[in-house]
């Protein structure tokens, strides 16, 4: 994301929370009860300013504060598409090398992490319009396709094709053309 794209990304992120586009709603979103948007707003700013600039230092300090307050651990260098939605306060841990597409929804206690050995050493690449449910773990150098629903408490360490639902531990893939319908709302 570049500085010129910041407004577009923030509008898409905000739209995911309530479908509103008006600027007066935007001000309300920076205050509770939308901690996910507040964190995303600061994360996006921390990502575009150089680490050693005044603004970069300011936004990274705010990011650290809100990481401790809300429990979200997402490094500023993480590649995240437009329309990120974090549903609730609570632990959300994302490795900085992971890639997340547009219009993704994260439940609480979600981990998107790195596998350190074996054939899948690395971090996941997650497609567009993906729902990752409460307590789900997505690890390794895998590719999650578009329009995928990862059910709560699923452990995913393998590639998932588009238009699928992933259920269980060990996880099982079920094809479903409407996998994220009513789970990923207000797509920008």
Secondary structure as UniProt FT lines:
FT   HELIX           3..5
FT   HELIX           6..18
FT   HELIX           23..29
FT   TURN            32..33
FT   HELIX           35..48
FT   TURN            51..52
FT   HELIX           54..70
FT   STRAND          72..74
FT   TURN            76..77
FT   STRAND          79..80
FT   STRAND          85..86
FT   STRAND          92..94
FT   TURN            96..97
FT   STRAND          99..100
FT   STRAND          105..106
FT   TURN            108..109
FT   STRAND          110..115
FT   TURN            119..120
FT   STRAND          122..123
FT   STRAND          125..126
FT   STRAND          130..132
FT   TURN            134..135
FT   STRAND          137..139
FT   STRAND          143..144
FT   STRAND          148..150
FT   TURN            152..153
FT   STRAND          155..156
FT   STRAND          164..167
FT   TURN            168..171
FT   STRAND          172..175
FT   TURN            177..183
//
